[in-house]
Amino acid sequence: MTDSNALDPEDRKIVTLARSARARNGVPEGAAVRDDTGRTYVAGTVELRSLKLSALRTAVAMAVASGAKSLEAAAVVTEGDAVPDEDRAAVADLGGAATPVLLVGPDGAVRSTVTAG
């Protein structure tokens, strides 16, 4: 585990945004992604009868819908102990296989960093 204060300031920002989305919306996950221009996109889990999306896939979709062309990094705050393959695939689709994805616990501790691919 890594203290989020040890992260690069831009990575710390997306961790903070992801934690805030999770807490503010009372959802199981919060996520944030940063595009190649430095803009951030933040989302929580979407659970409707007709649509279910993880927070990370929702954040990627928001980035795409806003015109992002690439991603630099992603963070997901969850109780889970791994980033699902489908979530990593969504990040890879926009950012490439080497895009880092931070897996963060609700306490803000970075549990691991994986690549999207």
N, CA, C and O atoms as a GROMACS GRO file, in nm:
protein
  468
    1MET      N    1   0.083  -0.119   0.000
    1MET     CA    2   0.000   0.000   0.000
    1MET      C    3   0.087   0.125   0.000
    1MET      O    4   0.195   0.128   0.059
    2THR      N    5   0.038   0.227  -0.068
    2THR     CA    6   0.110   0.352  -0.078
    2THR      C    7   0.022   0.464  -0.025
    2THR      O    8  -0.096   0.472  -0.060
    3ASP      N    9   0.078   0.549   0.057
    3ASP     CA   10   0.007   0.667   0.103
    3ASP      C   11  -0.014   0.757  -0.018
    3ASP      O   12   0.080   0.782  -0.093
    4SER      N   13  -0.137   0.807  -0.038
    4SER     CA   14  -0.163   0.889  -0.155
    4SER      C   15  -0.082   1.018  -0.153
    4SER      O   16  -0.065   1.081  -0.258
    5ASN      N   17  -0.032   1.061  -0.037
    5ASN     CA   18   0.052   1.181  -0.031
    5ASN      C   19   0.187   1.160  -0.100
    5ASN      O   20   0.254   1.257  -0.134
    6ALA      N   21   0.227   1.035  -0.120
    6ALA     CA   22   0.354   1.006  -0.185
    6ALA      C   23   0.342   1.010  -0.338
    6ALA      O   24   0.442   0.999  -0.408
    7LEU      N   25   0.220   1.027  -0.388
    7LEU     CA   26   0.197   1.029  -0.532
    7LEU      C   27   0.235   1.164  -0.593
    7LEU      O   28   0.246   1.265  -0.524
    8ASP      N   29   0.253   1.160  -0.722
    8ASP     CA   30   0.265   1.282  -0.802
    8ASP      C   31   0.139   1.367  -0.774
    8ASP      O   32   0.031   1.310  -0.757
    9PRO      N   33   0.151   1.499  -0.768
    9PRO     CA   34   0.034   1.584  -0.738
    9PRO      C   35  -0.085   1.562  -0.832
    9PRO      O   36  -0.200   1.569  -0.788
   10GLU      N   37  -0.060   1.536  -0.959
   10GLU     CA   38  -0.170   1.514  -1.053
   10GLU      C   39  -0.241   1.381  -1.025
   10GLU      O   40  -0.362   1.372  -1.039
   11ASP      N   41  -0.165   1.279  -0.986
   11ASP     CA   42  -0.226   1.151  -0.949
   11ASP      C   43  -0.301   1.164  -0.817
   11ASP      O   44  -0.409   1.107  -0.800
   12ARG      N   45  -0.244   1.240  -0.724
   12ARG     CA   46  -0.313   1.262  -0.597
   12ARG      C   47  -0.447   1.332  -0.621
   12ARG      O   48  -0.545   1.304  -0.552
   13LYS      N   49  -0.451   1.422  -0.718
   13LYS     CA   50  -0.574   1.493  -0.752
   13LYS      C   51  -0.682   1.397  -0.798
   13LYS      O   52  -0.797   1.407  -0.754
   14ILE      N   53  -0.649   1.302  -0.888
   14ILE     CA   54  -0.753   1.212  -0.936
   14ILE      C   55  -0.797   1.115  -0.827
   14ILE      O   56  -0.912   1.071  -0.826
   15VAL      N   57  -0.708   1.081  -0.734
   15VAL     CA   58  -0.747   0.997  -0.620
   15VAL      C   59  -0.847   1.074  -0.533
   15VAL      O   60  -0.949   1.020  -0.493
   16THR      N   61  -0.817   1.200  -0.505
   16THR     CA   62  -0.906   1.283  -0.424
   16THR      C   63  -1.042   1.299  -0.491
   16THR      O   64  -1.146   1.288  -0.425
   17LEU      N   65  -1.043   1.323  -0.621
   17LEU     CA   66  -1.169   1.338  -0.693
   17LEU      C   67  -1.251   1.209  -0.692
   17LEU      O   68  -1.373   1.213  -0.675
   18ALA      N   69  -1.184   1.096  -0.709
   18ALA     CA   70  -1.254   0.967  -0.708
   18ALA      C   71  -1.313   0.938  -0.570
   18ALA      O   72  -1.426   0.891  -0.560
   19ARG      N   73  -1.237   0.968  -0.464
   19ARG     CA   74  -1.289   0.948  -0.328
   19ARG      C   75  -1.409   1.038  -0.302
   19ARG      O   76  -1.507   0.996  -0.240
   20SER      N   77  -1.401   1.161  -0.350
   20SER     CA   78  -1.511   1.256  -0.331
   20SER      C   79  -1.637   1.211  -0.402
   20SER      O   80  -1.747   1.221  -0.347
   21ALA      N   81  -1.623   1.161  -0.524
   21ALA     CA   82  -1.739   1.114  -0.600
   21ALA      C   83  -1.807   0.998  -0.528
   21ALA      O   84  -1.930   0.992  -0.519
   22ARG      N   85  -1.728   0.908  -0.477
   22ARG     CA   86  -1.783   0.792  -0.404
   22ARG      C   87  -1.858   0.837  -0.280
   22ARG      O   88  -1.970   0.792  -0.255
   23ALA      N   89  -1.798   0.925  -0.204
   23ALA     CA   90  -1.861   0.971  -0.079
   23ALA      C   91  -1.984   1.058  -0.107
   23ALA      O   92  -2.088   1.040  -0.044
   24ARG      N   93  -1.971   1.150  -0.199
   24ARG     CA   94  -2.080   1.245  -0.229
   24ARG      C   95  -2.204   1.173  -0.279
   24ARG      O   96  -2.316   1.209  -0.243
   25ASN      N   97  -2.184   1.072  -0.363
   25ASN     CA   98  -2.297   1.003  -0.425
   25ASN      C   99  -2.341   0.878  -0.350
   25ASN      O  100  -2.443   0.819  -0.384
   26GLY      N  101  -2.266   0.837  -0.249
   26GLY     CA  102  -2.302   0.718  -0.172
   26GLY      C  103  -2.306   0.593  -0.258
   26GLY      O  104  -2.394   0.509  -0.241
   27VAL      N  105  -2.210   0.581  -0.349
   27VAL     CA  106  -2.205   0.467  -0.440
   27VAL      C  107  -2.087   0.376  -0.404
   27VAL      O  108  -1.996   0.418  -0.333
   28PRO      N  109  -2.089   0.252  -0.452
   28PRO     CA  110  -1.982   0.158  -0.417
   28PRO      C  111  -1.843   0.198  -0.467
   28PRO      O  112  -1.743   0.166  -0.404
   29GLU      N  113  -1.838   0.269  -0.581
   29GLU     CA  114  -1.709   0.307  -0.638
   29GLU      C  115  -1.712   0.453  -0.684
   29GLU      O  116  -1.816   0.506  -0.723
   30GLY      N  117  -1.596   0.514  -0.680
   30GLY     CA  118  -1.575   0.644  -0.741
   30GLY      C  119  -1.453   0.633  -0.829
   30GLY      O  120  -1.360   0.558  -0.798
   31ALA      N  121  -1.451   0.707  -0.939
   31ALA     CA  122  -1.336   0.701  -1.029
   31ALA      C  123  -1.310   0.837  -1.090
   31ALA      O  124  -1.398   0.923  -1.097
   32ALA      N  125  -1.188   0.855  -1.133
   32ALA     CA  126  -1.149   0.976  -1.206
   32ALA      C  127  -1.043   0.938  -1.307
   32ALA      O  128  -0.959   0.852  -1.282
   33VAL      N  129  -1.047   1.003  -1.422
   33VAL     CA  130  -0.945   0.985  -1.525
   33VAL      C  131  -0.893   1.123  -1.564
   33VAL      O  132  -0.963   1.224  -1.553
   34ARG      N  133  -0.768   1.125  -1.611
   34ARG     CA  134  -0.706   1.249  -1.658
   34ARG      C  135  -0.668   1.230  -1.804
   34ARG      O  136  -0.602   1.132  -1.840
   35ASP      N  137  -0.711   1.325  -1.888
   35ASP     CA  138  -0.678   1.311  -2.029
   35ASP      C  139  -0.541   1.372  -2.061
   35ASP      O  140  -0.473   1.422  -1.972
   36ASP      N  141  -0.504   1.365  -2.187
   36ASP     CA  142  -0.371   1.410  -2.227
   36ASP      C  143  -0.354   1.561  -2.223
   36ASP      O  144  -0.243   1.611  -2.244
   37THR      N  145  -0.461   1.635  -2.197
   37THR     CA  146  -0.451   1.781  -2.181
   37THR      C  147  -0.455   1.822  -2.034
   37THR      O  148  -0.443   1.940  -2.002
   38GLY      N  149  -0.471   1.723  -1.945
   38GLY     CA  150  -0.477   1.752  -1.802
   38GLY      C  151  -0.617   1.766  -1.747
   38GLY      O  152  -0.635   1.782  -1.626
   39ARG      N  153  -0.719   1.762  -1.834
   39ARG     CA  154  -0.857   1.770  -1.785
   39ARG      C  155  -0.894   1.640  -1.715
   39ARG      O  156  -0.846   1.532  -1.750
   40THR      N  157  -0.980   1.653  -1.614
   40THR     CA  158  -1.023   1.536  -1.537
   40THR      C  159  -1.172   1.513  -1.554
   40THR      O  160  -1.250   1.606  -1.577
   41TYR      N  161  -1.209   1.387  -1.543
   41TYR     CA  162  -1.348   1.344  -1.555
   41TYR      C  163  -1.374   1.252  -1.437
   41TYR      O  164  -1.298   1.159  -1.411
   42VAL      N  165  -1.482   1.277  -1.367
   42VAL     CA  166  -1.510   1.209  -1.241
   42VAL      C  167  -1.647   1.143  -1.249
   42VAL      O  168  -1.740   1.199  -1.306
   43ALA      N  169  -1.660   1.024  -1.192
   43ALA     CA  170  -1.787   0.954  -1.195
   43ALA      C  171  -1.800   0.857  -1.079
   43ALA      O  172  -1.702   0.819  -1.015
   44GLY      N  173  -1.923   0.818  -1.054
   44GLY     CA  174  -1.952   0.712  -0.959
   44GLY      C  175  -2.019   0.597  -1.032
   44GLY      O  176  -2.048   0.606  -1.151
   45THR      N  177  -2.042   0.491  -0.960
   45THR     CA  178  -2.110   0.375  -1.014
   45THR      C  179  -2.250   0.415  -1.062
   45THR      O  180  -2.318   0.493  -0.996
   46VAL      N  181  -2.292   0.362  -1.177
   46VAL     CA  182  -2.427   0.384  -1.230
   46VAL      C  183  -2.502   0.252  -1.219
   46VAL      O  184  -2.460   0.151  -1.275
   47GLU      N  185  -2.612   0.254  -1.145
   47GLU     CA  186  -2.694   0.132  -1.131
   47GLU      C  187  -2.840   0.166  -1.149
   47GLU      O  188  -2.910   0.203  -1.055
   48LEU      N  189  -2.885   0.154  -1.275
   48LEU     CA  190  -3.025   0.170  -1.309
   48LEU      C  191  -3.078   0.033  -1.350
   48LEU      O  192  -3.001  -0.060  -1.372
   49ARG      N  193  -3.209   0.020  -1.359
   49ARG     CA  194  -3.262  -0.109  -1.405
   49ARG      C  195  -3.211  -0.144  -1.544
   49ARG      O  196  -3.182  -0.260  -1.573
   50SER      N  197  -3.200  -0.041  -1.629
   50SER     CA  198  -3.163  -0.067  -1.768
   50SER      C  199  -3.014  -0.043  -1.799
   50SER      O  200  -2.970  -0.070  -1.911
   51LEU      N  201  -2.937   0.008  -1.703
   51LEU     CA  202  -2.798   0.041  -1.730
   51LEU      C  203  -2.714   0.024  -1.604
   51LEU      O  204  -2.744   0.082  -1.500
   52LYS      N  205  -2.610  -0.055  -1.614
   52LYS     CA  206  -2.517  -0.074  -1.504
   52LYS      C  207  -2.375  -0.052  -1.557
   52LYS      O  208  -2.330  -0.120  -1.649
   53LEU      N  209  -2.306   0.046  -1.496
   53LEU     CA  210  -2.168   0.076  -1.534
   53LEU      C  211  -2.085   0.097  -1.410
   53LEU      O  212  -2.130   0.157  -1.312
   54SER      N  213  -1.964   0.047  -1.414
   54SER     CA  214  -1.872   0.074  -1.305
   54SER      C  215  -1.834   0.222  -1.309
   54SER      O  216  -1.853   0.289  -1.410
   55ALA      N  217  -1.782   0.270  -1.200
   55ALA     CA  218  -1.739   0.410  -1.194
   55ALA      C  219  -1.631   0.440  -1.296
   55ALA      O  220  -1.632   0.546  -1.359
   56LEU      N  221  -1.537   0.348  -1.313
   56LEU     CA  222  -1.427   0.372  -1.406
   56LEU      C  223  -1.476   0.376  -1.550
   56LEU      O  224  -1.434   0.462  -1.628
   57ARG      N  225  -1.562   0.284  -1.588
   57ARG     CA  226  -1.616   0.287  -1.724
   57ARG      C  227  -1.699   0.412  -1.748
   57ARG      O  228  -1.698   0.467  -1.858
   58THR      N  229  -1.771   0.458  -1.645
   58THR     CA  230  -1.849   0.581  -1.657
   58THR      C  231  -1.757   0.701  -1.675
   58THR      O  232  -1.786   0.789  -1.757
   59ALA      N  233  -1.647   0.708  -1.601
   59ALA     CA  234  -1.552   0.818  -1.614
   59ALA      C  235  -1.489   0.820  -1.753
   59ALA      O  236  -1.471   0.926  -1.812
   60VAL      N  237  -1.456   0.702  -1.806
   60VAL     CA  238  -1.400   0.694  -1.941
   60VAL      C  239  -1.505   0.741  -2.042
   60VAL      O  240  -1.473   0.816  -2.134
   61ALA      N  241  -1.629   0.698  -2.025
   61ALA     CA  242  -1.735   0.741  -2.116
   61ALA      C  243  -1.754   0.892  -2.111
   61ALA      O  244  -1.776   0.955  -2.215
   62MET      N  245  -1.746   0.950  -1.993
   62MET     CA  246  -1.758   1.096  -1.981
   62MET      C  247  -1.643   1.165  -2.054
   62MET      O  248  -1.663   1.268  -2.118
   63ALA      N  249  -1.524   1.110  -2.044
   63ALA     CA  250  -1.409   1.168  -2.114
   63ALA      C  251  -1.430   1.163  -2.265
   63ALA      O  252  -1.407   1.262  -2.334
   64VAL      N  253  -1.474   1.049  -2.315
   64VAL     CA  254  -1.498   1.034  -2.458
   64VAL      C  255  -1.608   1.132  -2.503
   64VAL      O  256  -1.593   1.199  -2.605
   65ALA      N  257  -1.716   1.139  -2.426
   65ALA     CA  258  -1.828   1.227  -2.462
   65ALA      C  259  -1.788   1.375  -2.460
   65ALA      O  260  -1.851   1.458  -2.525
   66SER      N  261  -1.683   1.406  -2.385
   66SER     CA  262  -1.635   1.544  -2.377
   66SER      C  263  -1.525   1.575  -2.477
   66SER      O  264  -1.472   1.686  -2.480
   67GLY      N  265  -1.490   1.477  -2.559
   67GLY     CA  266  -1.393   1.500  -2.665
   67GLY      C  267  -1.250   1.461  -2.634
   67GLY      O  268  -1.160   1.493  -2.712
   68ALA      N  269  -1.226   1.392  -2.524
   68ALA     CA  270  -1.089   1.348  -2.492
   68ALA      C  271  -1.038   1.254  -2.600
   68ALA      O  272  -1.112   1.170  -2.652
   69LYS      N  273  -0.912   1.270  -2.633
   69LYS     CA  274  -0.850   1.186  -2.736
   69LYS      C  275  -0.760   1.078  -2.678
   69LYS      O  276  -0.729   0.980  -2.746
   70SER      N  277  -0.716   1.096  -2.553
   70SER     CA  278  -0.627   1.000  -2.490
   70SER      C  279  -0.633   1.019  -2.338
   70SER      O  280  -0.678   1.124  -2.290
   71LEU      N  281  -0.588   0.921  -2.264
   71LEU     CA  282  -0.582   0.930  -2.118
   71LEU      C  283  -0.438   0.917  -2.071
   71LEU      O  284  -0.358   0.845  -2.131
   72GLU      N  285  -0.406   0.988  -1.964
   72GLU     CA  286  -0.274   0.977  -1.900
   72GLU      C  287  -0.278   0.883  -1.781
   72GLU      O  288  -0.182   0.810  -1.757
   73ALA      N  289  -0.390   0.883  -1.706
   73ALA     CA  290  -0.398   0.803  -1.584
   73ALA      C  291  -0.543   0.789  -1.541
   73ALA      O  292  -0.630   0.866  -1.583
   74ALA      N  293  -0.566   0.690  -1.455
   74ALA     CA  294  -0.699   0.665  -1.400
   74ALA      C  295  -0.686   0.622  -1.256
   74ALA      O  296  -0.583   0.567  -1.215
   75ALA      N  297  -0.790   0.648  -1.178
   75ALA     CA  298  -0.794   0.601  -1.039
   75ALA      C  299  -0.935   0.553  -1.009
   75ALA      O  300  -1.033   0.614  -1.052
   76VAL      N  301  -0.944   0.445  -0.934
   76VAL     CA  302  -1.074   0.395  -0.890
   76VAL      C  303  -1.066   0.368  -0.741
   76VAL      O  304  -0.972   0.305  -0.693
   77VAL      N  305  -1.166   0.417  -0.668
   77VAL     CA  306  -1.176   0.394  -0.524
   77VAL      C  307  -1.286   0.292  -0.502
   77VAL      O  308  -1.400   0.310  -0.544
   78THR      N  309  -1.249   0.183  -0.436
   78THR     CA  310  -1.340   0.070  -0.422
   78THR      C  311  -1.302  -0.014  -0.301
   78THR      O  312  -1.189  -0.007  -0.251
   79GLU      N  313  -1.395  -0.094  -0.256
   79GLU     CA  314  -1.366  -0.196  -0.154
   79GLU      C  315  -1.301  -0.318  -0.219
   79GLU      O  316  -1.238  -0.399  -0.150
   80GLY      N  317  -1.316  -0.330  -0.350
   80GLY     CA  318  -1.262  -0.445  -0.423
   80GLY      C  319  -1.111  -0.452  -0.416
   80GLY      O  320  -1.044  -0.354  -0.382
   81ASP      N  321  -1.058  -0.570  -0.447
   81ASP     CA  322  -0.914  -0.588  -0.439
   81ASP      C  323  -0.846  -0.600  -0.575
   81ASP      O  324  -0.728  -0.635  -0.583
   82ALA      N  325  -0.920  -0.572  -0.681
   82ALA     CA  326  -0.862  -0.574  -0.816
   82ALA      C  327  -0.943  -0.484  -0.907
   82ALA      O  328  -1.060  -0.456  -0.880
   83VAL      N  329  -0.881  -0.439  -1.014
   83VAL     CA  330  -0.951  -0.361  -1.117
   83VAL      C  331  -1.000  -0.462  -1.220
   83VAL      O  332  -0.919  -0.530  -1.283
   84PRO      N  333  -1.132  -0.472  -1.239
   84PRO     CA  334  -1.184  -0.571  -1.334
   84PRO      C  335  -1.129  -0.552  -1.475
   84PRO      O  336  -1.099  -0.440  -1.517
   85ASP      N  337  -1.116  -0.661  -1.547
   85ASP     CA  338  -1.064  -0.658  -1.683
   85ASP      C  339  -1.143  -0.563  -1.773
   85ASP      O  340  -1.085  -0.493  -1.856
   86GLU      N  341  -1.277  -0.559  -1.756
   86GLU     CA  342  -1.360  -0.472  -1.839
   86GLU      C  343  -1.326  -0.326  -1.816
   86GLU      O  344  -1.327  -0.246  -1.910
   87ASP      N  345  -1.296  -0.290  -1.692
   87ASP     CA  346  -1.260  -0.151  -1.659
   87ASP      C  347  -1.124  -0.116  -1.719
   87ASP      O  348  -1.107  -0.009  -1.776
   88ARG      N  349  -1.029  -0.206  -1.705
   88ARG     CA  350  -0.896  -0.183  -1.762
   88ARG      C  351  -0.904  -0.173  -1.914
   88ARG      O  352  -0.832  -0.094  -1.975
   89ALA      N  353  -0.991  -0.252  -1.976
   89ALA     CA  354  -1.008  -0.248  -2.121
   89ALA      C  355  -1.062  -0.113  -2.166
   89ALA      O  356  -1.019  -0.062  -2.270
   90ALA      N  357  -1.155  -0.055  -2.092
   90ALA     CA  358  -1.210   0.076  -2.127
   90ALA      C  359  -1.101   0.182  -2.121
   90ALA      O  360  -1.093   0.267  -2.209
   91VAL      N  361  -1.016   0.176  -2.019
   91VAL     CA  362  -0.904   0.270  -2.007
   91VAL      C  363  -0.807   0.249  -2.124
   91VAL      O  364  -0.760   0.346  -2.183
   92ALA      N  365  -0.779   0.125  -2.156
   92ALA     CA  366  -0.686   0.094  -2.265
   92ALA      C  367  -0.740   0.141  -2.400
   92ALA      O  368  -0.663   0.186  -2.485
   93ASP      N  369  -0.871   0.131  -2.420
   93ASP     CA  370  -0.931   0.175  -2.546
   93ASP      C  371  -0.901   0.322  -2.574
   93ASP      O  372  -0.880   0.360  -2.689
   94LEU      N  373  -0.899   0.404  -2.470
   94LEU     CA  374  -0.876   0.547  -2.490
   94LEU      C  375  -0.732   0.588  -2.462
   94LEU      O  376  -0.678   0.677  -2.528
   95GLY      N  377  -0.670   0.523  -2.365
   95GLY     CA  378  -0.536   0.567  -2.324
   95GLY      C  379  -0.422   0.479  -2.369
   95GLY      O  380  -0.306   0.522  -2.368
   96GLY      N  381  -0.451   0.359  -2.409
   96GLY     CA  382  -0.347   0.264  -2.447
   96GLY      C  383  -0.317   0.168  -2.334
   96GLY      O  384  -0.352   0.192  -2.218
   97ALA      N  385  -0.251   0.060  -2.368
   97ALA     CA  386  -0.225  -0.049  -2.274
   97ALA      C  387  -0.137  -0.008  -2.157
   97ALA      O  388  -0.146  -0.068  -2.050
   98ALA      N  389  -0.051   0.090  -2.175
   98ALA     CA  390   0.043   0.130  -2.069
   98ALA      C  391  -0.015   0.232  -1.971
   98ALA      O  392   0.054   0.270  -1.876
   99THR      N  393  -0.137   0.277  -1.991
   99THR     CA  394  -0.197   0.377  -1.903
   99THR      C  395  -0.207   0.322  -1.761
   99THR      O  396  -0.263   0.214  -1.742
  100PRO      N  397  -0.153   0.393  -1.661
  100PRO     CA  398  -0.161   0.346  -1.523
  100PRO      C  399  -0.302   0.363  -1.465
  100PRO      O  400  -0.369   0.463  -1.488
  101VAL      N  401  -0.343   0.262  -1.390
  101VAL     CA  402  -0.471   0.264  -1.320
  101VAL      C  403  -0.441   0.241  -1.172
  101VAL      O  404  -0.388   0.136  -1.134
  102LEU      N  405  -0.475   0.340  -1.090
  102LEU     CA  406  -0.452   0.330  -0.946
  102LEU      C  407  -0.574   0.265  -0.880
  102LEU      O  408  -0.686   0.311  -0.899
  103LEU      N  409  -0.551   0.160  -0.804
  103LEU     CA  410  -0.655   0.096  -0.726
  103LEU      C  411  -0.642   0.148  -0.583
  103LEU      O  412  -0.540   0.128  -0.517
  104VAL      N  413  -0.746   0.216  -0.537
  104VAL     CA  414  -0.739   0.288  -0.410
  104VAL      C  415  -0.850   0.239  -0.317
  104VAL      O  416  -0.964   0.220  -0.359
  105GLY      N  417  -0.816   0.221  -0.191
  105GLY     CA  418  -0.915   0.186  -0.091
  105GLY      C  419  -0.993   0.309  -0.047
  105GLY      O  420  -0.950   0.421  -0.072
  106PRO      N  421  -1.106   0.290   0.017
  106PRO     CA  422  -1.186   0.403   0.065
  106PRO      C  423  -1.110   0.496   0.159
  106PRO      O  424  -1.146   0.613   0.173
  107ASP      N  425  -1.006   0.444   0.224
  107ASP     CA  426  -0.926   0.526   0.315
  107ASP      C  427  -0.825   0.614   0.242
  107ASP      O  428  -0.755   0.693   0.306
  108GLY      N  429  -0.816   0.601   0.109
  108GLY     CA  430  -0.724   0.681   0.030
  108GLY      C  431  -0.590   0.616   0.006
  108GLY      O  432  -0.506   0.672  -0.066
  109ALA      N  433  -0.567   0.500   0.064
  109ALA     CA  434  -0.440   0.430   0.042
  109ALA      C  435  -0.442   0.362  -0.095
  109ALA      O  436  -0.538   0.292  -0.129
  110VAL      N  437  -0.337   0.383  -0.171
  110VAL     CA  438  -0.324   0.318  -0.301
  110VAL      C  439  -0.283   0.173  -0.277
  110VAL      O  440  -0.174   0.147  -0.227
  111ARG      N  441  -0.370   0.082  -0.313
  111ARG     CA  442  -0.342  -0.060  -0.292
  111ARG      C  443  -0.249  -0.117  -0.399
  111ARG      O  444  -0.164  -0.201  -0.371
  112SER      N  445  -0.267  -0.069  -0.521
  112SER     CA  446  -0.179  -0.112  -0.629
  112SER      C  447  -0.195  -0.019  -0.748
  112SER      O  448  -0.291   0.058  -0.759
  113THR      N  449  -0.098  -0.029  -0.836
  113THR     CA  450  -0.106   0.040  -0.965
  113THR      C  451  -0.084  -0.065  -1.072
  113THR      O  452   0.016  -0.136  -1.073
  114VAL      N  453  -0.180  -0.073  -1.162
  114VAL     CA  454  -0.172  -0.169  -1.272
  114VAL      C  455  -0.176  -0.092  -1.403
  114VAL      O  456  -0.212   0.027  -1.405
  115THR      N  457  -0.141  -0.156  -1.510
  115THR     CA  458  -0.157  -0.093  -1.640
  115THR      C  459  -0.291  -0.135  -1.699
  115THR      O  460  -0.348  -0.237  -1.660
  116ALA      N  461  -0.339  -0.056  -1.793
  116ALA     CA  462  -0.468  -0.083  -1.852
  116ALA      C  463  -0.466  -0.210  -1.939
  116ALA      O  464  -0.568  -0.278  -1.953
  117GLY      N  465  -0.350  -0.240  -1.996
  117GLY     CA  466  -0.345  -0.351  -2.090
  117GLY      C  467  -0.293  -0.478  -2.037
  117GLY      O  468  -0.285  -0.577  -2.109
   0.00000   0.00000   0.00000
